[in-house]
Amino acid sequence: MFDGTELLIERLTWPDIESALADGYRTCIIMAGSIEQHGPQLPLITDTVIGQELALRIAKNLGKTLVAPVIAIGISDHHMAFSGSLTIASDTLIALIVQYGKNLISHGFTTVLILSSHGGNFEAVGKAAIHVQESVEPEPRVVAIDDFQAYFLEQNRPVTQWGRTPEQGGQHAGFAETAMMLALCPELVRLDRAEVGYLKPINKEALFARGVRYFSPTGVLGDPRGATAEYGELLLDHLATFLVDAIRQKLSGSGVTF
């Protein structure tokens, strides 16, 4: 019998999932992450680790929600100048998310939430949600949180309250992500290598067109110095709350409540 203590479906048995569905666990989260450079101080798996944690916090907050295996490799062309980074085409990610969604729906999930913890995936996430919804109209419900700017604005909102600029908080491998990784996987963080990166405003079009290395030889867009696990925990809670609110708002029009 499913007891709700484990929410990652890859860690459950099929009878557990069957039991969860029977008990009303009909919502599932698909999170798209990445394997890409995160400066000299953070591991390539940073976005995927943060993404899984956010998905779990969202699932616990919503209730009756499970989490699909995080899609670890995302759209990271703009990081490929750095060793070890991996990337897939937008069409590949969209196709993978669509297949995820169809699989989950075939098992009985009636609400599918599609999110990203990596900036390069946001546009694909939005397109994938449309494709999944079109394939199962009118039910179940498919929701994507695909506003890149809103996500990163919210990520750095608490950072400004702590006396740092949004640029120090960073779009990539700055104070915010370093703090969150210190809260989640401190053994993988090399604070001794942390150094200030690119600190000027930058739009995503220029970033994606020219690549991160054009702006930052270290791969850091921000300033990771001073990050702590305590700050990271606060940031994770803040981001999870923001995403839950965004999900509730999108679902409210369809009559779904949590």
KEKE-3310 file (N, C-alpha, C; in steps of 0.2 Angstrom, whole numbers, plus 5000, padded with zeros to 4 digits):
npx = (5004:5003:5011:5014:5026:5037:5039:5045:5043:5052:5057:5048:5038:5028:5016:5015:5013:5001:4993:4994:4988:4975:4972:4971:4982:4984:4991:5005:5022:5033:5049:5062:5079:5096:5113:5127:5140:5143:5151:5167:5165:5153:5145:5141:5128:5120:5108:5099:5099:5093:5081:5075:5073:5065:5054:5050:5046:5036:5027:5024:5018:5007:5000:4994:5002:5014:5031:5039:5054:5067:5071:5087:5096:5097:5093:5107:5116:5122:5132:5141:5154:5162:5170:5163:5149:5133:5121:5105:5094:5081:5069:5071:5070:5057:5050:5053:5047:5034:5032:5034:5023:5012:5014:5012:4999:4993:4993:4984:4986:4979:4982:4995:5010:5022:5038:5053:5070:5081:5087:5087:5078:5065:5056:5054:5048:5035:5030:5030:5020:5008:5008:5006:4993:4985:4985:4977:4965:4948:4953:4966:4972:4985:4998:5010:5024:5032:5038:5052:5059:5051:5054:5068:5068:5061:5069:5080:5074:5074:5087:5091:5085:5094:5104:5111:5114:5103:5111:5122:5116:5113:5111:5116:5125:5129:5127:5114:5112:5123:5121:5109:5114:5123:5114:5109:5118:5131:5144:5147:5151:5163:5169:5181:5185:5176:5172:5170:5159:5152:5144:5135:5120:5111:5102:5092:5092:5104:5113:5110:5113:5127:5133:5139:5152:5157:5154:5158:5173:5174:5162:5153:5139:5136:5139:5146:5151:5151:5139:5128:5122:5111:5105:5103:5093:5082:5080:5076:5064:5057:5057:5050:5037:5033:5032:5022:5011:5010:5006:4994:4987:4986:4979:4967:4957:4952:4945:4952:4957:4969)
npy = (4994:5011:5024:5037:5043:5042:5051:5051:5043:5034:5028:5020:5005:4996:4992:5001:5013:5010:5009:5022:5030:5025:5030:5043:5050:5059:5068:5073:5078:5084:5088:5097:5097:5100:5095:5103:5115:5124:5135:5136:5131:5123:5108:5099:5094:5103:5110:5100:5093:5104:5106:5093:5094:5105:5101:5091:5098:5106:5095:5090:5101:5104:5092:5075:5072:5066:5064:5063:5055:5066:5075:5074:5080:5094:5109:5116:5123:5135:5133:5125:5128:5124:5112:5095:5099:5095:5093:5094:5094:5106:5101:5087:5087:5092:5081:5071:5076:5076:5062:5058:5064:5058:5044:5045:5049:5039:5029:5034:5047:5063:5076:5085:5092:5103:5108:5118:5119:5125:5138:5137:5128:5133:5138:5127:5119:5125:5123:5109:5106:5111:5102:5090:5092:5094:5082:5075:5081:5083:5081:5074:5088:5099:5108:5121:5129:5142:5154:5162:5174:5178:5167:5168:5181:5179:5170:5178:5188:5187:5188:5201:5207:5204:5212:5211:5213:5209:5205:5200:5189:5182:5174:5162:5150:5159:5168:5164:5150:5144:5145:5137:5124:5122:5120:5108:5098:5099:5093:5093:5105:5117:5129:5135:5138:5148:5163:5180:5183:5187:5203:5212:5217:5206:5200:5186:5183:5187:5180:5167:5167:5171:5163:5157:5158:5169:5180:5177:5170:5161:5155:5159:5168:5180:5182:5171:5172:5172:5164:5153:5138:5141:5152:5146:5137:5145:5151:5140:5137:5149:5149:5137:5140:5151:5144:5135:5144:5149:5138:5134:5146:5144:5132:5135:5140:5129:5122:5114:5111:5112)
npz = (5000:4996:5004:5004:5007:4999:4984:4971:4956:4950:4960:4966:4966:4954:4959:4970:4963:4956:4967:4973:4963:4964:4976:4973:4969:4956:4949:4941:4940:4928:4926:4918:4917:4916:4910:4912:4911:4926:4931:4939:4952:4954:4951:4935:4936:4942:4938:4937:4949:4957:4951:4953:4967:4968:4962:4970:4982:4977:4974:4987:4993:4985:4986:4985:4973:4962:4956:4941:4933:4933:4918:4913:4903:4894:4883:4879:4871:4872:4881:4877:4874:4885:4894:4895:4895:4890:4877:4869:4855:4852:4847:4850:4864:4866:4860:4869:4881:4877:4875:4888:4894:4888:4891:4905:4906:4900:4910:4920:4926:4928:4928:4922:4925:4919:4920:4921:4926:4920:4910:4896:4892:4893:4883:4875:4884:4885:4872:4871:4881:4875:4864:4870:4877:4866:4861:4869:4871:4878:4890:4900:4910:4906:4911:4909:4916:4909:4908:4906:4911:4922:4931:4933:4938:4950:4956:4960:4968:4983:4985:4982:4993:5003:5001:4989:4972:4958:4947:4954:4961:4950:4933:4931:4939:4949:4965:4969:4964:4968:4982:4984:4980:4990:5000:4996:4990:4997:4997:4984:4980:4977:4985:4987:4974:4970:4961:4956:4942:4926:4928:4922:4915:4905:4891:4886:4873:4867:4875:4872:4858:4857:4867:4883:4886:4879:4886:4899:4904:4914:4915:4924:4928:4937:4955:4965:4978:4996:4997:5006:5014:5022:5016:5004:5007:5010:4997:4990:4996:4993:4979:4976:4982:4974:4961:4965:4967:4954:4947:4953:4949:4935:4934:4940:4932:4926:4934:4943:4959:4973)
capx = (5000:5007:5010:5015:5032:5041:5036:5049:5040:5057:5059:5042:5036:5022:5010:5015:5010:4994:4990:4994:4983:4969:4972:4970:4988:4983:4995:5013:5027:5039:5054:5067:5085:5102:5120:5131:5145:5141:5157:5172:5163:5147:5145:5137:5122:5117:5101:5095:5098:5089:5075:5071:5071:5059:5048:5047:5043:5030:5022:5022:5014:5000:4997:4992:5006:5020:5036:5042:5061:5069:5075:5093:5099:5092:5095:5112:5120:5126:5137:5145:5161:5165:5171:5158:5142:5129:5115:5100:5090:5074:5064:5072:5067:5049:5047:5054:5042:5027:5031:5033:5016:5007:5015:5009:4992:4990:4993:4979:4987:4974:4985:5002:5013:5028:5042:5061:5075:5086:5084:5087:5072:5058:5052:5052:5043:5029:5028:5028:5013:5003:5007:5003:4986:4982:4984:4972:4959:4949:4956:4967:4974:4992:5000:5018:5027:5037:5040:5059:5060:5048:5057:5074:5067:5059:5075:5084:5071:5076:5095:5091:5083:5100:5109:5115:5111:5101:5117:5126:5112:5115:5107:5119:5131:5130:5125:5108:5112:5128:5118:5105:5118:5126:5109:5107:5124:5137:5150:5149:5152:5170:5169:5188:5185:5171:5175:5165:5159:5150:5140:5131:5113:5111:5096:5093:5093:5111:5116:5109:5116:5134:5136:5141:5159:5158:5153:5162:5178:5173:5155:5149:5135:5134:5144:5144:5155:5146:5133:5128:5117:5105:5102:5100:5086:5077:5079:5072:5057:5054:5055:5044:5031:5032:5030:5015:5006:5009:5003:4987:4983:4985:4974:4961:4952:4950:4941:4956:4960:4973)
capy = (5000:5017:5028:5044:5045:5043:5054:5050:5037:5029:5024:5016:4999:4997:4991:5007:5018:5008:5011:5029:5032:5023:5034:5050:5054:5059:5074:5071:5084:5083:5093:5097:5100:5100:5093:5108:5119:5129:5138:5131:5129:5119:5102:5100:5092:5108:5112:5094:5093:5109:5104:5088:5096:5110:5097:5087:5103:5107:5090:5090:5107:5103:5086:5070:5073:5062:5067:5059:5056:5072:5075:5077:5083:5099:5113:5119:5125:5141:5131:5119:5130:5122:5104:5091:5101:5091:5097:5090:5099:5108:5096:5081:5088:5092:5075:5067:5078:5074:5055:5057:5066:5053:5038:5046:5050:5032:5026:5037:5053:5067:5083:5084:5099:5103:5114:5118:5122:5127:5143:5135:5123:5136:5139:5120:5116:5128:5120:5102:5106:5112:5096:5085:5094:5093:5074:5071:5085:5089:5079:5078:5095:5099:5115:5122:5136:5143:5161:5162:5180:5178:5162:5171:5187:5177:5167:5183:5193:5187:5190:5209:5209:5202:5217:5210:5215:5204:5202:5196:5183:5178:5170:5156:5149:5165:5167:5160:5143:5141:5144:5131:5118:5121:5117:5101:5094:5103:5089:5094:5112:5119:5136:5138:5140:5153:5169:5184:5182:5193:5206:5216:5215:5202:5197:5179:5182:5188:5174:5161:5168:5171:5158:5160:5160:5176:5185:5175:5165:5155:5152:5162:5175:5182:5182:5166:5173:5173:5160:5148:5133:5144:5156:5141:5134:5151:5152:5134:5138:5154:5147:5132:5144:5155:5139:5132:5149:5150:5132:5135:5151:5141:5127:5138:5141:5123:5119:5110:5114:5108)
capz = (5000:4995:5010:5002:5010:4993:4978:4965:4954:4948:4967:4968:4962:4950:4963:4974:4959:4955:4974:4973:4958:4967:4982:4971:4967:4949:4946:4941:4938:4923:4927:4913:4919:4911:4912:4909:4916:4931:4933:4942:4959:4954:4946:4929:4937:4946:4937:4938:4957:4960:4948:4957:4974:4968:4960:4977:4986:4974:4975:4994:4994:4981:4989:4980:4967:4961:4952:4936:4933:4930:4912:4915:4898:4891:4878:4882:4866:4874:4886:4874:4874:4891:4894:4899:4894:4885:4874:4864:4851:4855:4845:4854:4871:4865:4859:4875:4886:4875:4876:4895:4896:4885:4896:4912:4905:4899:4917:4924:4928:4925:4928:4921:4926:4915:4922:4919:4931:4916:4906:4889:4891:4895:4877:4873:4889:4883:4866:4873:4884:4869:4860:4875:4878:4859:4860:4874:4872:4882:4897:4906:4910:4905:4912:4909:4918:4904:4908:4908:4914:4928:4935:4936:4942:4956:4959:4963:4972:4990:4985:4983:5000:5007:5000:4983:4966:4954:4943:4958:4962:4944:4929:4930:4944:4954:4972:4970:4962:4973:4989:4983:4979:4996:5004:4993:4989:4999:4995:4977:4979:4978:4987:4986:4967:4968:4960:4953:4935:4923:4932:4918:4913:4899:4889:4884:4865:4866:4879:4868:4852:4858:4871:4889:4886:4876:4892:4905:4903:4919:4914:4929:4927:4944:4960:4970:4984:5001:4997:5011:5014:5025:5010:4999:5009:5009:4990:4987:4998:4989:4972:4976:4983:4968:4956:4967:4966:4947:4945:4955:4945:4929:4935:4943:4927:4923:4940:4947:4966:4977)
cpx = (5004:5005:5012:5022:5038:5037:5039:5046:5046:5059:5054:5042:5030:5016:5009:5011:5003:4990:4989:4989:4976:4967:4971:4976:4988:4986:5002:5016:5032:5043:5060:5073:5090:5108:5124:5135:5141:5147:5162:5171:5157:5148:5140:5130:5117:5109:5096:5093:5093:5082:5071:5069:5065:5053:5045:5044:5036:5025:5020:5017:5007:4997:4995:4995:5012:5025:5040:5050:5063:5073:5081:5097:5095:5095:5101:5118:5125:5131:5142:5153:5165:5164:5165:5151:5139:5123:5111:5096:5083:5069:5064:5069:5060:5047:5048:5048:5035:5027:5030:5026:5011:5008:5011:5001:4989:4989:4987:4980:4982:4976:4992:5005:5020:5032:5050:5064:5081:5083:5083:5081:5065:5054:5050:5047:5036:5026:5026:5021:5008:5002:5004:4995:4982:4980:4979:4966:4953:4952:4961:4970:4982:4994:5008:5019:5033:5039:5047:5061:5057:5051:5063:5073:5065:5065:5079:5081:5073:5084:5095:5089:5089:5106:5114:5111:5108:5106:5121:5123:5113:5110:5110:5126:5133:5128:5119:5109:5118:5125:5113:5108:5121:5121:5108:5112:5130:5144:5152:5151:5159:5170:5176:5189:5181:5174:5170:5165:5156:5144:5135:5125:5114:5104:5097:5094:5101:5115:5116:5113:5124:5137:5139:5148:5161:5158:5157:5166:5177:5167:5151:5145:5132:5140:5143:5147:5150:5140:5134:5122:5110:5102:5099:5093:5081:5075:5075:5065:5053:5052:5050:5038:5029:5029:5023:5010:5005:5005:4995:4983:4981:4979:4967:4955:4949:4946:4945:4958:4964:4972)
cpy = (5006:5022:5035:5047:5046:5045:5053:5043:5032:5025:5020:5010:5000:4996:4998:5012:5017:5010:5018:5032:5031:5027:5042:5054:5054:5065:5071:5077:5081:5089:5092:5101:5101:5097:5098:5112:5124:5132:5133:5128:5124:5113:5103:5098:5097:5109:5106:5092:5098:5108:5099:5090:5101:5106:5093:5092:5105:5102:5089:5096:5106:5097:5081:5070:5069:5066:5062:5060:5062:5071:5078:5081:5088:5103:5117:5121:5130:5139:5126:5121:5127:5115:5101:5093:5096:5094:5092:5096:5100:5103:5089:5082:5089:5085:5070:5069:5075:5066:5054:5058:5060:5046:5039:5046:5043:5028:5028:5043:5058:5074:5082:5091:5098:5109:5113:5122:5125:5132:5141:5131:5127:5136:5132:5117:5119:5124:5113:5102:5107:5105:5090:5086:5093:5086:5071:5076:5081:5088:5075:5085:5095:5107:5115:5129:5137:5150:5161:5168:5180:5173:5165:5177:5185:5174:5172:5188:5193:5189:5198:5211:5208:5207:5216:5212:5209:5201:5198:5189:5179:5174:5163:5155:5155:5163:5163:5152:5140:5140:5138:5124:5117:5118:5110:5096:5098:5100:5090:5101:5114:5127:5139:5140:5146:5160:5173:5183:5188:5196:5211:5213:5211:5199:5190:5178:5183:5182:5168:5161:5168:5166:5161:5162:5167:5181:5183:5169:5159:5152:5154:5168:5177:5182:5177:5167:5175:5169:5155:5144:5137:5148:5152:5139:5139:5152:5146:5135:5143:5152:5142:5135:5148:5150:5136:5137:5150:5144:5132:5140:5148:5136:5130:5139:5135:5119:5115:5114:5109:5110)
cpz = (5000:5001:5010:5004:5004:4987:4972:4962:4952:4955:4969:4964:4959:4954:4968:4969:4957:4962:4974:4969:4961:4973:4980:4969:4959:4946:4946:4938:4933:4924:4922:4916:4914:4914:4908:4914:4920:4935:4937:4949:4959:4949:4940:4930:4941:4945:4938:4945:4959:4957:4952:4964:4973:4966:4966:4981:4984:4975:4982:4996:4991:4984:4983:4973:4967:4956:4947:4936:4929:4923:4912:4909:4894:4885:4880:4877:4868:4879:4883:4873:4880:4892:4898:4897:4889:4883:4870:4860:4854:4853:4849:4861:4871:4865:4865:4880:4884:4876:4884:4897:4894:4889:4902:4911:4904:4905:4921:4927:4924:4925:4927:4921:4923:4917:4920:4925:4927:4911:4899:4887:4891:4888:4875:4878:4887:4877:4867:4876:4879:4866:4864:4875:4871:4858:4864:4876:4874:4889:4895:4905:4910:4906:4912:4912:4914:4903:4911:4913:4921:4933:4938:4940:4949:4960:4963:4967:4979:4990:4986:4990:5005:5005:4994:4977:4962:4950:4948:4960:4956:4940:4929:4935:4948:4961:4973:4969:4967:4980:4989:4983:4986:5001:5002:4993:4991:4997:4988:4975:4981:4979:4986:4979:4965:4967:4956:4945:4932:4927:4929:4916:4906:4897:4886:4877:4864:4869:4874:4861:4852:4862:4877:4889:4883:4881:4898:4904:4908:4919:4920:4927:4933:4949:4966:4977:4990:5002:5003:5010:5017:5019:5005:5001:5008:5002:4988:4990:4994:4982:4972:4977:4977:4962:4958:4965:4958:4944:4947:4951:4938:4929:4937:4938:4924:4929:4944:4954:4969:4985)
residu = (MET:PHE:ASP:GLY:THR:GLU:LEU:LEU:ILE:GLU:ARG:LEU:THR:TRP:PRO:ASP:ILE:GLU:SER:ALA:LEU:ALA:ASP:GLY:TYR:ARG:THR:CYS:ILE:ILE:MET:ALA:GLY:SER:ILE:GLU:GLN:HIS:GLY:PRO:GLN:LEU:PRO:LEU:ILE:THR:ASP:THR:VAL:ILE:GLY:GLN:GLU:LEU:ALA:LEU:ARG:ILE:ALA:LYS:ASN:LEU:GLY:LYS:THR:LEU:VAL:ALA:PRO:VAL:ILE:ALA:ILE:GLY:ILE:SER:ASP:HIS:HIS:MET:ALA:PHE:SER:GLY:SER:LEU:THR:ILE:ALA:SER:ASP:THR:LEU:ILE:ALA:LEU:ILE:VAL:GLN:TYR:GLY:LYS:ASN:LEU:ILE:SER:HIS:GLY:PHE:THR:THR:VAL:LEU:ILE:LEU:SER:SER:HIS:GLY:GLY:ASN:PHE:GLU:ALA:VAL:GLY:LYS:ALA:ALA:ILE:HIS:VAL:GLN:GLU:SER:VAL:GLU:PRO:GLU:PRO:ARG:VAL:VAL:ALA:ILE:ASP:ASP:PHE:GLN:ALA:TYR:PHE:LEU:GLU:GLN:ASN:ARG:PRO:VAL:THR:GLN:TRP:GLY:ARG:THR:PRO:GLU:GLN:GLY:GLY:GLN:HIS:ALA:GLY:PHE:ALA:GLU:THR:ALA:MET:MET:LEU:ALA:LEU:CYS:PRO:GLU:LEU:VAL:ARG:LEU:ASP:ARG:ALA:GLU:VAL:GLY:TYR:LEU:LYS:PRO:ILE:ASN:LYS:GLU:ALA:LEU:PHE:ALA:ARG:GLY:VAL:ARG:TYR:PHE:SER:PRO:THR:GLY:VAL:LEU:GLY:ASP:PRO:ARG:GLY:ALA:THR:ALA:GLU:TYR:GLY:GLU:LEU:LEU:LEU:ASP:HIS:LEU:ALA:THR:PHE:LEU:VAL:ASP:ALA:ILE:ARG:GLN:LYS:LEU:SER:GLY:SER:GLY:VAL:THR:PHE)
# end
